Amino acid sequence: MEVQLTEEQEAQLSQIARRDGKSDAGQLLQDAAMRLLEEDSRFRAAVLEGKAYADRGEFIEEEEMDARFEAMLGS
């Protein structure tokens, strides 16, 4: 797979790679791609789990969800 980047983008990635102790920008991008794939997998699993709860009728009302969000955000 090839990714086309501008010279400025390549320079920025190389700078980040050096700062983070990576061997090069390619390693930085490979690590970022792996994190993206892992996060996508977790997200999809969570959606399927939520759908399964809803299919069984196990969900909460909007008002309760709003209260939970407010509590989480410290509002």
Backbone as a printed PyTorch tensor [residue, N CA C, xyz], in Angstrom:
tensor([[[  0.8500,  -1.1680,   0.0000],
         [  0.0000,   0.0000,   0.0000],
         [  0.8970,   1.2320,   0.0000]],

        [[  0.4820,   2.2100,  -0.7520],
         [  1.2230,   3.4640,  -0.7760],
         [  0.3070,   4.5930,  -0.3530]],

        [[  0.8780,   5.5530,   0.3480],
         [  0.1500,   6.7340,   0.7830],
         [  0.9090,   7.9450,   0.2630]],

        [[  0.1950,   8.8450,  -0.3950],
         [  0.8250,  10.0420,  -0.9320],
         [  0.7210,  11.1710,   0.0820]],

        [[  1.8690,  11.7150,   0.4640],
         [  1.9260,  12.8200,   1.4160],
         [  2.7320,  13.9580,   0.8140]],

        [[  2.4340,  15.1620,   1.2600],
         [  3.2400,  16.2940,   0.8310],
         [  4.5810,  16.2430,   1.5550]],

        [[  5.5410,  16.9940,   1.0450],
         [  6.8450,  17.0500,   1.7100],
         [  6.7020,  17.5860,   3.1290]],

        [[  5.8280,  18.5540,   3.3000],
         [  5.6020,  19.1200,   4.6370],
         [  5.0260,  18.0690,   5.5810]],

        [[  4.0840,  17.2850,   5.1130],
         [  3.4980,  16.2310,   5.9440],
         [  4.5520,  15.1930,   6.3100]],

        [[  5.3740,  14.8150,   5.3440],
         [  6.4400,  13.8500,   5.6190],
         [  7.4080,  14.3900,   6.6600]],

        [[  7.7530,  15.6570,   6.5610],
         [  8.6660,  16.2720,   7.5270],
         [  8.0430,  16.2910,   8.9160]],

        [[  6.7630,  16.6140,   8.9840],
         [  6.0760,  16.6300,  10.2780],
         [  6.0450,  15.2360,  10.8900]],

        [[  5.7520,  14.2350,  10.0840],
         [  5.7170,  12.8610,  10.5860],
         [  7.0930,  12.4010,  11.0420]],

        [[  8.1290,  12.7680,  10.3010],
         [  9.4930,  12.4090,  10.7020],
         [  9.8540,  13.0570,  12.0260]],

        [[  9.4300,  14.2920,  12.2020],
         [  9.6960,  15.0030,  13.4580],
         [  8.9870,  14.3060,  14.6250]],

        [[  7.7420,  13.9300,  14.4290],
         [  6.9950,  13.2280,  15.4800],
         [  7.6500,  11.8820,  15.7760]],

        [[  8.0600,  11.1770,  14.7250],
         [  8.6980,   9.8710,  14.9080],
         [  9.9700,  10.0000,  15.7450]],

        [[ 10.7970,  10.9840,  15.4160],
         [ 12.0260,  11.1900,  16.1980],
         [ 11.7020,  11.5190,  17.6520]],

        [[ 10.7280,  12.3990,  17.8600],
         [ 10.3270,  12.7930,  19.2110],
         [  9.8360,  11.5920,  20.0180]],

        [[  9.1130,  10.6860,  19.3330],
         [  8.5350,   9.5210,  20.0130],
         [  9.4630,   8.3130,  20.0370]],

        [[ 10.6810,   8.4780,  19.5300],
         [ 11.6500,   7.3910,  19.5720],
         [ 11.4060,   6.2900,  18.5580]],

        [[ 10.6670,   6.5810,  17.5110],
         [ 10.4170,   5.5990,  16.4510],
         [ 11.6040,   5.6080,  15.4870]],

        [[ 11.7990,   4.4890,  14.8100],
         [ 12.9180,   4.3910,  13.8750],
         [ 12.7290,   5.3080,  12.6740]],

        [[ 11.4790,   5.4810,  12.2360],
         [ 11.2040,   6.3810,  11.1170],
         [  9.7080,   6.6700,  11.0490]],

        [[  9.3240,   7.5350,  10.1080],
         [  7.9200,   7.9030,   9.9650],
         [  7.0710,   6.7000,   9.5540]],

        [[  7.6600,   5.7620,   8.8070],
         [  6.9200,   4.5680,   8.4150],
         [  6.4690,   3.7650,   9.6220]],

        [[  7.3490,   3.6410,  10.6050],
         [  6.9950,   2.9180,  11.8310],
         [  5.8950,   3.6530,  12.5900]],

        [[  5.9880,   4.9750,  12.6070],
         [  4.9610,   5.7920,  13.2500],
         [  3.6020,   5.5550,  12.5950]],

        [[  3.5760,   5.5670,  11.2640],
         [  2.3270,   5.3500,  10.5410],
         [  1.7960,   3.9380,  10.7260]],

        [[  2.6950,   2.9700,  10.7610],
         [  2.2620,   1.5840,  10.9750],
         [  1.6310,   1.4380,  12.3600]],

        [[  2.2420,   2.0320,  13.3760],
         [  1.6830,   1.9840,  14.7220],
         [  0.3120,   2.6710,  14.7740]],

        [[  0.1990,   3.8050,  14.0860],
         [ -1.0740,   4.5320,  14.0640],
         [ -2.1500,   3.7060,  13.3580]],

        [[ -1.7900,   3.0420,  12.2750],
         [ -2.7480,   2.2020,  11.5550],
         [ -3.2200,   1.0430,  12.4320]],

        [[ -2.3100,   0.4510,  13.1830],
         [ -2.6940,  -0.6510,  14.0720],
         [ -3.6580,  -0.1600,  15.1490]],

        [[ -3.3960,   1.0220,  15.7090],
         [ -4.3130,   1.5770,  16.7120],
         [ -5.6840,   1.8390,  16.1100]],

        [[ -5.7150,   2.3290,  14.8700],
         [ -6.9790,   2.5730,  14.1890],
         [ -7.7570,   1.2720,  14.0110]],

        [[ -7.0860,   0.2240,  13.5710],
         [ -7.7500,  -1.0640,  13.3830],
         [ -8.2670,  -1.6340,  14.6990]],

        [[ -7.4750,  -1.5080,  15.7680],
         [ -7.9050,  -1.9990,  17.0780],
         [ -9.1110,  -1.2140,  17.5820]],

        [[ -9.0770,   0.1120,  17.4320],
         [-10.1930,   0.9360,  17.8890],
         [-11.4500,   0.6390,  17.0810]],

        [[-11.3100,   0.4350,  15.7790],
         [-12.4510,   0.1000,  14.9420],
         [-13.0680,  -1.2220,  15.3960]],

        [[-12.2300,  -2.1840,  15.7090],
         [-12.7200,  -3.4860,  16.1710],
         [-13.4690,  -3.3560,  17.4940]],

        [[-12.9080,  -2.5760,  18.4280],
         [-13.5940,  -2.3620,  19.7160],
         [-14.9300,  -1.6550,  19.5240]],

        [[-14.9410,  -0.6360,  18.6500],
         [-16.1720,   0.1150,  18.4020],
         [-17.2520,  -0.7910,  17.8310]],

        [[-16.8810,  -1.5960,  16.8250],
         [-17.8630,  -2.4770,  16.2020],
         [-18.4010,  -3.5100,  17.1870]],

        [[-17.5410,  -4.0180,  18.0500],
         [-17.9890,  -4.9710,  19.0720],
         [-18.9560,  -4.3040,  20.0380]],

        [[-18.6710,  -3.0590,  20.4210],
         [-19.5550,  -2.3420,  21.3390],
         [-20.9090,  -2.0750,  20.6960]],

        [[-20.9140,  -1.7350,  19.4160],
         [-22.1770,  -1.5110,  18.7140],
         [-22.9950,  -2.7980,  18.6640]],

        [[-22.3450,  -3.9050,  18.3480],
         [-23.0630,  -5.1870,  18.3120],
         [-23.6000,  -5.5600,  19.6880]],

        [[-22.8150,  -5.2890,  20.7270],
         [-23.2820,  -5.5720,  22.0860],
         [-24.4970,  -4.7050,  22.4230]],

        [[-24.4380,  -3.4310,  22.0630],
         [-25.5710,  -2.5380,  22.3100],
         [-26.8050,  -2.9640,  21.5470]],

        [[-26.6140,  -3.4000,  20.3070],
         [-27.7380,  -3.8790,  19.5070],
         [-28.3580,  -5.1170,  20.1420]],

        [[-27.5300,  -5.9980,  20.6540],
         [-28.0430,  -7.2070,  21.3010],
         [-28.8790,  -6.8440,  22.5310]],

        [[-28.3990,  -5.8640,  23.3260],
         [-29.1770,  -5.4050,  24.4780],
         [-30.5300,  -4.8540,  24.0180]],

        [[-30.5030,  -4.0210,  22.9990],
         [-31.7440,  -3.4120,  22.5070],
         [-32.6870,  -4.4730,  21.9640]],

        [[-32.1430,  -5.4550,  21.2430],
         [-32.9820,  -6.5260,  20.7120],
         [-33.6850,  -7.2960,  21.8230]],

        [[-33.0460,  -7.3800,  22.9820],
         [-33.6570,  -8.0630,  24.1300],
         [-34.5470,  -7.1200,  24.9470]],

        [[-34.6270,  -5.8560,  24.5150],
         [-35.4460,  -4.8880,  25.2490],
         [-34.7580,  -4.3310,  26.4760]],

        [[-33.4350,  -4.5070,  26.5600],
         [-32.6720,  -4.0310,  27.7150],
         [-32.0240,  -2.6940,  27.3760]],

        [[-32.7740,  -1.6290,  27.5550],
         [-32.2230,  -0.3040,  27.3070],
         [-32.8260,   0.6680,  28.2970]],

        [[-32.2550,   1.8560,  28.3490],
         [-32.7350,   2.8490,  29.3070],
         [-33.4110,   3.9840,  28.5500]],

        [[-34.2350,   4.7120,  29.2640],
         [-34.9410,   5.8310,  28.6700],
         [-33.9930,   7.0110,  28.4520]],

        [[-34.3800,   7.9060,  27.5690],
         [-33.5430,   9.0510,  27.2010],
         [-33.2040,   9.9230,  28.4100]],

        [[-34.1450,  10.1300,  29.2910],
         [-33.9030,  10.9790,  30.4580],
         [-32.8030,  10.4070,  31.3440]],

        [[-32.8120,   9.0890,  31.5170],
         [-31.7790,   8.4560,  32.3340],
         [-30.4150,   8.5650,  31.6500]],

        [[-30.4030,   8.4010,  30.3320],
         [-29.1400,   8.5230,  29.6000],
         [-28.6020,   9.9390,  29.7120]],

        [[-29.4690,  10.9490,  29.5940],
         [-29.0580,  12.3350,  29.7480],
         [-28.4390,  12.5680,  31.1190]],

        [[-29.0780,  12.0050,  32.1380],
         [-28.5550,  12.1690,  33.5060],
         [-27.1940,  11.5140,  33.6460]],

        [[-27.0160,  10.3610,  33.0370],
         [-25.7100,   9.6840,  33.0900],
         [-24.6190,  10.5120,  32.3990]],

        [[-24.9520,  11.0680,  31.2200],
         [-23.9820,  11.9100,  30.5140],
         [-23.6190,  13.1380,  31.3430]],

        [[-24.6080,  13.7680,  31.9300],
         [-24.3330,  14.9370,  32.7600],
         [-23.4320,  14.5870,  33.9300]],

        [[-23.6750,  13.4400,  34.5500],
         [-22.8470,  13.0010,  35.6680],
         [-21.4190,  12.7190,  35.2010]],

        [[-21.2870,  12.1060,  34.0290],
         [-19.9560,  11.7990,  33.4970],
         [-19.1790,  13.0780,  33.1800]],

        [[-19.8770,  14.0810,  32.6770],
         [-19.2220,  15.3220,  32.3060],
         [-19.0610,  16.2780,  33.4820]],

        [[-19.5990,  15.8990,  34.6120],
         [-19.4710,  16.7270,  35.8080],
         [-20.3070,  18.0020,  35.7470]],

        [[-21.3770,  17.9530,  34.9630],
         [-22.2420,  19.1300,  34.8050],
         [-23.1740,  19.2660,  35.9750]]])
